[in-house]
Amino acid sequence: MKRIYKLYALAFFFFAIFAPAASALESSFDISLFRGPKMKDLYYVIIRDMDAQLLAMSTGKLDVLSDLYRPADVERLAKSGAADLSIASSFHGFFITFNVRKFPWDQTALRQAASQVVDRRRWVRDLFSGYCEPMTSFLPAISPYWAPDASSFPHGAEAARERLANAGWTWDINGWLVAPDGRPLPATKILCPPSSVAATSTEIAQLMAEALSSIGIPAEAEPLDFQTMLARVNVNDFDACTNAWSMSRDPDVLYSFYHSSMDVEGGYNTSGIADPELDETLRDLRYAPDEATARSAASRAQRLLAKLMPVIPLYSRYSISAMRNDWDGVFTTDRSTSDNLLTLVSMAPKGDGEKNRPIYWNIPEEIRTLNPLVSSTAYDWTVLGTIYDTLISVDPYTFEDMSWLAESWGIETGDKGSILSFTLRPGLKWQDGRPLTVEDVAYSLQFIKDNNVPRFYDNVKDIESIETDAKKRTLRVYMANTSYWHLHNIGGGVLLLPKHILENVPDWRAWQPTNNPHEALDGTILTELIGTGPFTFRESRTGEYVHMTRNEHYILYDKSSEAER
């Protein structure tokens, strides 16, 4: 979201965007060293309780456990000797989000005062014991666009009360706030997942409720089933909520989160903030022609957000993952833990281990929907991220752009705006064995734009036209304007779906691809959940698992190497 929306998930592991390039550069990272998937079967096992996850890990019923956050759990696994732990900085951010569309959180002074009673340093210290860092701005400190000068208001209840009094707020005989126009404050319910799913999120919601009450704002935490909570937040039926984001390195994510145009059902502007000056600044960021302009706009946007306070930043969590130590092929960097796509592709049992054993990878919450056009949770995208690919990727060491489905690309400035060009690798195939063509790419982009698909619309809305050349395997995308981010938004931020499936979808919002059988070229019966990623969907059992099998058409798969094994 804990509410997690993955702007990029496992499928977009490489696309940890740092700086756009004008053309394809030779990467220092040798992707040819990775061949796989090595294993035939992958099970995403649904285990919600953290203690049960740890037990499954120690007894070999889980191989990979992601998103560790309780210090005691990290120490327990470290002492067990059954797993290797990896830790890395991340682009995670955890926030308290207010619904500014309605009273009382439409009042700026109230949001400012609320931010002043947040003791994030103590909360983070007590809850995470050093495995997180306090977050004081709207991008994590690891971001090259983080603005440390985005001022925060003086901390403390007395300072918050003084701010409210100066803005005309008063307190009734019971100590509860009264708005300047005489309206009493209704009780604020802070939605959060139950402690069985995300214990620290529940604790933070409770701490936040106590902090608000200390200055006369009636508040209480309201733990909800995660899916119920998500559904309510998506239709703006909330006062406040906890939510976490795994962000890309491009700062124009701020546009997605806080520009008024993104306040649509299922969109990323959860708070509903709409401010003309902020909108203008975010537009400057979104359409920055160069890095200097982008840095300036990102800094201004964070300073404005620090005044408007539609959300309260709390902490940025380190990524900590555990992997059983009876596997080879584990890949990590200083910014990527072992639970990544390259590990998934390369992992194989050590030594004389059972060569054909499945991979068991934990998911801590029920899958909500596997419709890639509407799926929004990290848990959905843990699965979908193994199915879908993007045109370009990123070198995990240097963060230079790297070829993926496109073997080369370029960006130029035309009379009206940017022109992006991509040349596909030869011989690409969908998981059903049919060829992937530039027509598939063009159809995916146009479909998302024509249907205003909220999760991806911001990436494609500036497309003016698309040209394809099937013989040359080339695609040219004409953008209506110039932006430093267009290459990444199109090349790495939009999933690609097969035209032969997408053109037969009658209602993309109601589409349930896993329920519809689809015949592969070799006669195998699959479902309509077809991409180009390393694993193909086979079966999902509520409360138990999602079963995937190896995609032997994957661009890194080498049948000869499997025969040798």
C-alpha positions as CSV (number, residue, x, y, z in Angstrom):
1,M,0.0,0.0,0.0
2,K,-0.5,-1.4,5.4
3,R,-1.5,-0.1,2.0
4,I,1.1,-0.6,-0.6
5,Y,1.0,0.3,-4.2
6,K,4.0,-0.8,-6.1
7,L,4.7,1.7,-8.9
8,Y,7.1,-0.9,-10.0
9,A,7.2,-4.4,-8.6
10,L,9.2,-7.5,-9.2
11,A,8.7,-7.2,-12.9
12,F,10.2,-3.7,-12.8
13,F,13.1,-4.7,-10.5
14,F,15.7,-3.5,-13.0
15,F,13.8,-0.3,-13.7
16,A,15.1,1.5,-10.6
17,I,15.3,4.7,-12.5
18,F,18.1,7.1,-11.9
19,A,18.8,9.2,-14.9
20,P,17.4,9.1,-18.5
21,A,19.8,8.5,-21.3
22,A,19.5,10.0,-24.8
23,S,20.2,6.7,-26.5
24,A,21.0,3.1,-25.6
25,L,24.4,2.8,-23.9
26,E,26.4,-0.3,-23.4
27,S,25.7,-1.5,-19.9
28,S,28.5,-2.5,-17.5
29,F,26.2,-5.3,-16.3
30,D,26.5,-8.6,-18.2
31,I,22.9,-10.0,-18.4
32,S,24.2,-12.9,-20.5
33,L,25.6,-14.4,-17.3
34,F,22.1,-15.1,-16.1
35,R,20.1,-18.0,-17.6
36,G,16.8,-19.3,-16.4
37,P,14.4,-19.9,-14.9
38,K,16.3,-22.9,-13.6
39,M,13.3,-24.3,-11.7
40,K,10.1,-25.5,-13.3
41,D,7.6,-24.7,-10.6
42,L,7.1,-21.6,-8.4
43,Y,4.6,-21.4,-5.6
44,Y,3.6,-18.1,-4.0
45,V,2.5,-19.4,-0.6
46,I,0.0,-17.3,1.3
47,I,1.0,-17.1,4.9
48,R,-0.4,-14.1,6.7
49,D,0.9,-14.6,10.3
50,M,4.5,-13.5,10.8
51,D,5.3,-16.2,13.3
52,A,3.9,-18.8,10.9
53,Q,6.1,-17.4,8.2
54,L,9.2,-17.7,10.3
55,L,8.3,-21.3,11.3
56,A,7.8,-22.2,7.6
57,M,11.1,-20.6,6.7
58,S,13.0,-22.5,9.4
59,T,11.4,-25.9,8.5
60,G,11.9,-25.5,4.7
61,K,8.3,-24.9,3.7
62,L,9.4,-21.4,2.5
63,D,12.5,-20.5,0.5
64,V,12.1,-16.7,0.3
65,L,10.7,-14.3,2.8
66,S,10.5,-10.6,2.0
67,D,9.7,-7.4,3.8
68,L,11.0,-8.4,7.2
69,Y,10.5,-5.4,9.5
70,R,10.4,-6.6,13.2
71,P,13.9,-6.5,14.7
72,A,13.1,-9.7,16.7
73,D,12.3,-11.6,13.5
74,V,15.5,-10.5,11.9
75,E,17.5,-11.6,14.9
76,R,15.6,-14.9,15.1
77,L,16.3,-15.8,11.5
78,A,19.9,-14.7,11.8
79,K,20.4,-17.1,14.7
80,S,18.5,-20.0,13.1
81,G,21.3,-20.7,10.6
82,A,18.6,-21.8,8.1
83,A,18.6,-18.6,6.0
84,D,20.9,-15.9,4.7
85,L,19.7,-12.3,5.3
86,S,20.2,-9.3,2.9
87,I,19.6,-5.7,3.6
88,A,19.5,-2.7,1.3
89,S,18.4,0.9,1.1
90,S,15.1,1.3,-0.5
91,F,12.7,3.8,-2.0
92,H,10.1,2.9,0.5
93,G,8.0,5.6,2.2
94,F,5.4,5.2,4.9
95,F,2.8,8.0,5.4
96,I,-0.4,8.9,7.3
97,T,-2.7,10.1,4.6
98,F,-5.6,12.5,5.2
99,N,-8.7,12.7,3.1
100,V,-8.6,16.5,2.3
101,R,-11.8,16.3,0.3
102,K,-14.0,16.7,3.3
103,F,-14.1,18.4,6.8
104,P,-12.2,18.5,9.0
105,W,-9.1,17.4,7.0
106,D,-9.8,20.0,4.3
107,Q,-8.4,22.5,6.8
108,T,-4.7,23.2,6.2
109,A,-4.0,24.5,9.7
110,L,-5.4,21.3,11.1
111,R,-3.1,19.1,9.0
112,Q,-0.1,21.3,9.9
113,A,-0.9,21.0,13.6
114,A,-1.3,17.2,13.2
115,S,2.2,17.0,11.7
116,Q,3.6,18.8,14.7
117,V,2.6,16.2,17.2
118,V,4.2,13.3,15.3
119,D,7.2,12.1,17.2
120,R,8.6,10.1,14.2
121,R,12.1,9.7,15.6
122,R,10.8,8.0,18.8
123,W,8.2,5.9,17.0
124,V,10.8,4.7,14.5
125,R,13.3,4.0,17.2
126,D,10.9,2.1,19.4
127,L,9.2,0.1,16.7
128,F,12.1,-0.7,14.3
129,S,15.3,-0.6,16.4
130,G,17.4,0.9,13.6
131,Y,16.0,-1.0,10.6
132,C,14.2,2.2,9.4
133,E,15.1,5.9,9.2
134,P,12.7,8.8,10.0
135,M,11.3,10.4,6.9
136,T,10.9,14.2,7.0
137,S,10.2,15.0,3.4
138,F,8.1,13.5,0.6
139,L,10.8,11.5,-1.1
140,P,13.2,9.1,0.8
141,A,16.6,10.4,1.6
142,I,18.2,7.9,-0.8
143,S,16.6,9.7,-3.7
144,P,18.9,12.1,-5.6
145,Y,16.0,14.5,-5.7
146,W,15.3,14.5,-1.9
147,A,15.0,18.0,-0.6
148,P,16.4,18.2,3.0
149,D,15.5,21.9,3.1
150,A,11.8,21.2,2.9
151,S,11.1,22.7,6.3
152,S,8.9,21.1,8.8
153,F,6.9,22.8,11.5
154,P,8.2,23.1,15.1
155,H,7.5,19.8,16.9
156,G,5.4,19.5,20.0
157,A,1.8,19.7,21.3
158,E,2.2,23.2,22.6
159,A,3.4,24.5,19.2
160,A,0.5,22.7,17.5
161,R,-2.0,24.3,19.8
162,E,-0.5,27.7,19.3
163,R,-0.8,27.2,15.5
164,L,-4.5,26.3,15.8
165,A,-5.3,29.1,18.1
166,N,-3.6,31.6,15.8
167,A,-5.8,30.2,13.0
168,G,-9.0,30.8,14.9
169,W,-9.6,27.3,16.4
170,T,-10.9,27.0,19.9
171,W,-11.6,24.2,22.4
172,D,-14.8,23.2,24.0
173,I,-15.4,22.5,27.7
174,N,-14.2,18.9,27.2
175,G,-11.0,19.9,25.5
176,W,-12.1,19.0,21.9
177,L,-11.3,21.3,19.0
178,V,-13.9,23.6,17.4
179,A,-13.4,24.9,13.9
180,P,-13.2,28.7,13.3
181,D,-16.8,28.6,11.9
182,G,-18.1,26.9,15.1
183,R,-18.2,23.3,13.8
184,P,-17.2,20.6,16.2
185,L,-14.8,18.0,14.9
186,P,-16.2,14.6,14.1
187,A,-14.2,11.6,15.3
188,T,-11.4,10.7,12.9
189,K,-10.9,7.0,12.2
190,I,-7.4,6.1,11.0
191,L,-7.8,3.1,8.7
192,C,-5.0,0.5,9.0
193,P,-4.5,-3.2,8.4
194,P,-4.9,-5.6,11.3
195,S,-1.9,-6.3,13.5
196,S,-1.9,-9.9,12.2
197,V,-1.0,-8.5,8.7
198,A,1.1,-5.4,9.6
199,A,1.7,-5.0,13.3
200,T,3.7,-1.8,13.1
201,S,1.2,-0.1,10.8
202,T,-1.5,-0.8,13.5
203,E,0.7,0.5,16.2
204,I,1.5,3.6,14.3
205,A,-2.2,4.2,13.7
206,Q,-2.8,3.9,17.4
207,L,0.1,6.3,18.2
208,M,-1.2,8.8,15.7
209,A,-4.7,8.6,17.2
210,E,-3.2,9.3,20.7
211,A,-1.1,12.2,19.3
212,L,-4.1,13.8,17.6
213,S,-6.2,13.4,20.8
214,S,-3.5,15.2,22.7
215,I,-4.3,18.4,21.0
216,G,-8.1,18.0,20.9
217,I,-8.7,16.0,17.7
218,P,-10.9,13.0,18.5
219,A,-9.3,10.0,16.8
220,E,-9.0,6.3,16.9
221,A,-7.3,3.6,14.9
222,E,-9.7,1.4,12.9
223,P,-8.0,-1.9,11.8
224,L,-9.7,-3.4,8.8
225,D,-9.2,-6.4,6.6
226,F,-6.7,-5.3,4.0
227,Q,-8.9,-5.7,1.0
228,T,-11.8,-4.0,2.7
229,M,-9.5,-1.1,3.6
230,L,-8.2,-0.8,0.1
231,A,-11.7,-0.8,-1.3
232,R,-12.8,2.0,1.0
233,V,-9.7,4.1,0.3
234,N,-10.1,3.7,-3.5
235,V,-13.6,5.3,-3.3
236,N,-12.5,8.0,-0.9
237,D,-14.5,6.5,2.0
238,F,-12.1,7.4,4.8
239,D,-10.9,10.1,7.1
240,A,-7.2,9.1,7.4
241,C,-5.2,6.0,6.7
242,T,-1.8,4.5,6.9
243,N,-0.2,3.7,3.6
244,A,3.2,2.8,2.2
245,W,4.7,3.3,-1.2
246,S,7.6,1.6,-3.0
247,M,8.6,4.4,-5.3
248,S,10.7,4.6,-8.4
249,R,13.8,6.8,-8.5
250,D,12.2,9.4,-10.8
251,P,10.8,12.2,-8.7
252,D,7.9,12.8,-11.0
253,V,6.2,10.2,-8.8
254,L,5.2,13.3,-6.9
255,Y,3.0,14.3,-9.8
256,S,1.2,10.9,-9.6
257,F,0.7,11.3,-5.8
258,Y,-0.3,14.9,-5.5
259,H,-1.4,16.5,-8.8
260,S,-5.2,17.2,-8.8
261,S,-5.6,15.4,-12.2
262,M,-4.6,12.1,-10.5
263,D,-7.5,12.3,-8.0
264,V,-9.7,9.7,-9.7
265,E,-11.1,6.5,-8.5
266,G,-8.2,4.0,-8.2
267,G,-5.7,6.8,-8.9
268,Y,-2.6,7.6,-6.9
269,N,-3.7,10.9,-5.4
270,T,-5.2,9.2,-2.4
271,S,-5.4,12.4,-0.3
272,G,-7.3,14.3,-3.0
273,I,-5.0,17.4,-2.6
274,A,-5.8,20.1,-5.2
275,D,-3.7,23.3,-5.0
276,P,-3.1,25.5,-8.0
277,E,0.5,26.4,-7.1
278,L,1.3,22.8,-6.3
279,D,-0.3,21.7,-9.6
280,E,1.8,24.2,-11.6
281,T,5.0,23.1,-9.8
282,L,4.3,19.4,-10.3
283,R,3.6,20.1,-14.0
284,D,7.0,21.8,-14.2
285,L,8.5,18.7,-12.7
286,R,6.5,16.3,-14.9
287,Y,7.5,18.1,-18.1
288,A,11.0,19.2,-17.2
289,P,13.1,19.3,-20.3
290,D,16.4,18.7,-18.4
291,E,17.8,17.5,-15.1
292,A,18.5,21.0,-13.7
293,T,14.8,22.0,-14.3
294,A,13.7,18.7,-12.8
295,R,15.8,19.2,-9.6
296,S,14.5,22.7,-9.1
297,A,10.8,21.7,-9.5
298,A,11.2,18.6,-7.3
299,S,12.7,20.8,-4.5
300,R,9.9,23.4,-4.9
301,A,7.2,20.7,-4.9
302,Q,8.5,19.1,-1.6
303,R,8.6,22.6,0.1
304,L,5.0,23.2,-1.0
305,L,3.9,19.8,0.2
306,A,5.6,20.5,3.6
307,K,3.2,23.5,3.9
308,L,0.1,21.8,2.6
309,M,0.7,18.5,4.5
310,P,-1.9,16.3,2.6
311,V,0.1,13.4,4.1
312,I,2.6,13.1,7.0
313,P,5.8,11.3,6.0
314,L,6.9,9.0,8.8
315,Y,9.7,6.6,7.9
316,S,11.6,4.9,5.1
317,R,12.2,1.3,5.7
318,Y,15.2,-0.7,4.8
319,S,14.5,-3.7,2.6
320,I,15.4,-6.9,4.5
321,S,14.9,-10.3,3.0
322,A,15.7,-13.9,4.0
323,M,16.5,-16.8,1.7
324,R,17.2,-20.3,2.7
325,N,20.9,-21.1,2.4
326,D,20.4,-24.3,0.4
327,W,20.1,-22.4,-2.8
328,D,22.7,-21.1,-5.3
329,G,22.1,-18.3,-7.8
330,V,21.3,-15.5,-5.2
331,F,21.9,-12.0,-6.6
332,T,22.1,-8.9,-4.4
333,T,23.5,-5.3,-4.6
334,D,23.7,-2.5,-2.1
335,R,20.2,-1.4,-3.3
336,S,18.6,-4.8,-3.9
337,T,17.9,-7.6,-1.5
338,S,17.8,-11.3,-2.6
339,D,14.1,-11.3,-3.4
340,N,14.5,-9.9,-6.9
341,L,13.9,-11.1,-10.5
342,L,17.5,-12.2,-11.2
343,T,17.5,-14.4,-8.1
344,L,14.2,-15.9,-9.1
345,V,15.5,-16.6,-12.6
346,S,18.9,-18.0,-11.4
347,M,18.2,-19.9,-8.2
348,A,18.9,-23.6,-8.1
349,P,19.4,-26.1,-5.3
350,K,23.0,-26.3,-4.0
351,G,25.1,-29.4,-4.6
352,D,23.1,-32.6,-4.4
353,G,19.9,-30.8,-3.5
354,E,16.6,-31.9,-5.1
355,K,17.1,-30.6,-8.6
356,N,13.4,-30.5,-9.6
357,R,12.0,-29.1,-6.3
358,P,9.6,-26.1,-6.5
359,I,10.5,-22.6,-5.2
360,Y,8.3,-21.5,-2.3
361,W,8.0,-17.7,-2.1
362,N,5.9,-16.1,0.6
363,I,3.0,-13.7,0.1
364,P,1.8,-12.3,3.4
365,E,-1.7,-11.4,2.2
366,E,-4.5,-12.7,0.0
367,I,-4.4,-11.9,-3.7
368,R,-7.0,-9.2,-4.5
369,T,-7.2,-9.5,-8.3
370,L,-4.9,-10.6,-11.1
371,N,-6.3,-8.3,-13.6
372,P,-3.1,-6.4,-14.5
373,L,-5.1,-3.3,-15.6
374,V,-6.6,-2.7,-12.2
375,S,-4.3,-4.5,-9.7
376,S,-2.8,-2.2,-7.2
377,T,-1.4,-4.1,-4.3
378,A,2.2,-5.3,-3.9
379,Y,0.8,-8.7,-3.3
380,D,-0.9,-8.8,-6.6
381,W,2.1,-7.5,-8.3
382,T,4.4,-10.0,-6.7
383,V,2.6,-12.5,-8.9
384,L,2.0,-10.2,-11.9
385,G,5.6,-9.1,-11.8
386,T,6.8,-12.5,-12.9
387,I,4.4,-12.5,-15.9
388,Y,5.0,-9.1,-17.5
389,D,8.0,-7.3,-18.9
390,T,8.9,-3.8,-20.1
391,L,10.8,-2.5,-23.1
392,I,13.9,-1.2,-21.3
393,S,15.4,-1.9,-17.9
394,V,18.3,-0.6,-15.8
395,D,21.7,-1.8,-14.9
396,P,21.4,-2.8,-11.2
397,Y,24.9,-1.4,-10.4
398,T,25.2,1.8,-12.5
399,F,21.5,2.6,-13.0
400,E,22.2,3.3,-16.7
401,D,19.3,2.3,-19.0
402,M,19.7,-1.3,-20.2
403,S,18.0,-3.2,-23.1
404,W,15.3,-5.7,-22.3
405,L,12.5,-6.4,-24.7
406,A,13.8,-3.6,-26.8
407,E,17.4,-4.1,-28.0
408,S,17.9,-0.4,-28.7
409,W,16.0,2.8,-28.2
410,G,16.4,6.6,-28.7
411,I,14.8,9.9,-27.9
412,E,14.8,13.0,-30.0
413,T,12.9,16.3,-30.0
414,G,10.5,17.0,-32.9
415,D,8.5,20.1,-33.9
416,K,5.9,19.5,-31.1
417,G,7.6,17.3,-28.6
418,S,9.6,14.2,-27.9
419,I,9.8,11.2,-30.3
420,L,10.7,7.9,-28.7
421,S,12.0,5.0,-30.8
422,F,12.3,1.3,-29.8
423,T,13.6,-1.7,-31.8
424,L,12.5,-5.0,-30.4
425,R,14.8,-8.0,-30.0
426,P,14.3,-10.6,-32.7
427,G,12.4,-13.8,-31.9
428,L,10.4,-12.5,-28.9
429,K,7.4,-14.7,-27.9
430,W,4.5,-14.5,-25.6
431,Q,4.1,-17.2,-23.0
432,D,1.6,-18.9,-25.3
433,G,4.2,-19.2,-28.0
434,R,2.9,-16.6,-30.3
435,P,5.3,-13.9,-31.6
436,L,5.5,-10.6,-29.8
437,T,5.4,-7.8,-32.4
438,V,5.6,-4.0,-32.4
439,E,1.8,-4.1,-33.1
440,D,1.3,-5.7,-29.7
441,V,3.3,-2.9,-28.1
442,A,1.5,-0.1,-29.9
443,Y,-1.9,-1.8,-29.1
444,S,-1.1,-1.9,-25.4
445,L,-0.1,1.7,-25.2
446,Q,-3.1,2.9,-27.2
447,F,-5.5,0.7,-25.3
448,I,-4.4,2.1,-21.9
449,K,-4.6,5.7,-23.2
450,D,-8.0,5.2,-25.0
451,N,-9.5,3.6,-21.9
452,N,-8.0,6.0,-19.4
453,V,-6.7,3.1,-17.3
454,P,-5.9,4.9,-14.0
455,R,-2.8,2.9,-13.0
456,F,-0.9,3.6,-16.1
457,Y,-2.7,6.5,-17.7
458,D,-0.2,9.1,-16.5
459,N,2.5,7.3,-18.4
460,V,0.7,7.4,-21.7
461,K,-1.6,10.4,-21.7
462,D,0.8,12.5,-23.7
463,I,1.1,10.1,-26.6
464,E,0.0,11.8,-29.8
465,S,0.5,9.0,-32.3
466,I,2.4,5.7,-32.8
467,E,4.1,4.4,-35.9
468,T,5.3,0.8,-36.4
469,D,7.4,-1.0,-38.9
470,A,6.9,-4.8,-38.6
471,K,9.9,-5.7,-40.9
472,K,12.3,-3.5,-38.9
473,R,10.7,-4.4,-35.6
474,T,10.6,-0.6,-34.8
475,L,8.1,1.5,-32.9
476,R,8.1,5.3,-32.9
477,V,6.0,7.1,-30.2
478,Y,5.2,10.7,-30.8
479,M,4.7,12.7,-27.6
480,A,2.6,15.9,-27.5
481,N,5.3,17.6,-25.5
482,T,8.8,17.3,-24.2
483,S,9.7,15.7,-20.8
484,Y,12.8,14.4,-19.2
485,W,10.7,11.3,-18.1
486,H,8.9,10.2,-21.3
487,L,11.5,7.5,-22.1
488,H,11.1,5.9,-18.7
489,N,7.3,6.3,-18.5
490,I,6.8,4.5,-21.8
491,G,9.9,2.3,-21.9
492,G,9.8,1.1,-18.3
493,G,6.5,2.1,-16.8
494,V,3.9,0.4,-18.9
495,L,3.2,-3.3,-19.0
496,L,2.8,-5.0,-22.3
497,L,-0.1,-7.3,-23.1
498,P,-0.8,-9.4,-26.2
499,K,-3.0,-7.8,-28.8
500,H,-4.7,-11.1,-29.6
501,I,-6.0,-11.2,-26.0
502,L,-6.5,-7.6,-25.2
503,E,-8.6,-6.9,-28.3
504,N,-11.1,-9.5,-27.1
505,V,-11.6,-8.1,-23.6
506,P,-15.1,-6.7,-23.5
507,D,-14.8,-4.8,-20.1
508,W,-11.2,-4.2,-18.9
509,R,-12.4,-3.2,-15.4
510,A,-14.3,-6.5,-14.9
511,W,-11.8,-8.7,-16.8
512,Q,-10.8,-11.8,-14.9
513,P,-8.1,-13.3,-17.0
514,T,-7.4,-16.2,-14.7
515,N,-11.0,-17.5,-15.2
516,N,-10.8,-17.6,-19.0
517,P,-9.0,-20.6,-20.7
518,H,-6.6,-19.8,-23.5
519,E,-4.9,-22.3,-25.8
520,A,-1.2,-22.0,-26.4
521,L,0.3,-22.8,-29.9
522,D,1.4,-26.2,-28.7
523,G,-2.1,-27.0,-27.5
524,T,-1.5,-26.4,-23.8
525,I,-4.4,-24.8,-22.0
526,L,-3.3,-21.7,-20.2
527,T,-5.4,-18.6,-19.1
528,E,-5.6,-15.1,-20.6
529,L,-3.0,-14.0,-18.1
530,I,-0.2,-14.0,-20.7
531,G,2.9,-12.0,-20.7
532,T,6.6,-12.5,-21.6
533,G,8.0,-12.9,-18.0
534,P,9.9,-15.8,-16.6
535,F,6.8,-17.7,-15.1
536,T,3.3,-18.4,-16.4
537,F,0.2,-18.5,-14.3
538,R,-1.3,-21.9,-13.7
539,E,-3.6,-21.9,-10.7
540,S,-4.7,-19.9,-7.6
541,R,-6.2,-21.3,-4.5
542,T,-7.6,-18.8,-2.0
543,G,-5.8,-18.8,1.3
544,E,-3.2,-21.3,0.0
545,Y,-1.0,-20.5,-3.0
546,V,-0.6,-19.3,-6.5
547,H,1.1,-21.8,-8.8
548,M,3.3,-20.7,-11.6
549,T,5.4,-22.7,-14.1
550,R,8.5,-21.8,-16.1
551,N,8.1,-19.9,-19.3
552,E,10.3,-21.6,-21.8
553,H,9.9,-18.7,-24.2
554,Y,11.5,-16.3,-21.7
555,I,14.4,-14.2,-23.1
556,L,16.9,-15.5,-20.5
557,Y,15.8,-19.2,-20.8
558,D,18.3,-21.6,-22.3
559,K,17.0,-25.1,-22.9
560,S,20.5,-26.5,-23.4
561,S,21.6,-25.4,-20.0
562,E,18.6,-27.1,-18.4
563,A,19.5,-30.3,-20.3
564,E,23.0,-30.1,-18.7
565,R,21.5,-29.9,-15.3
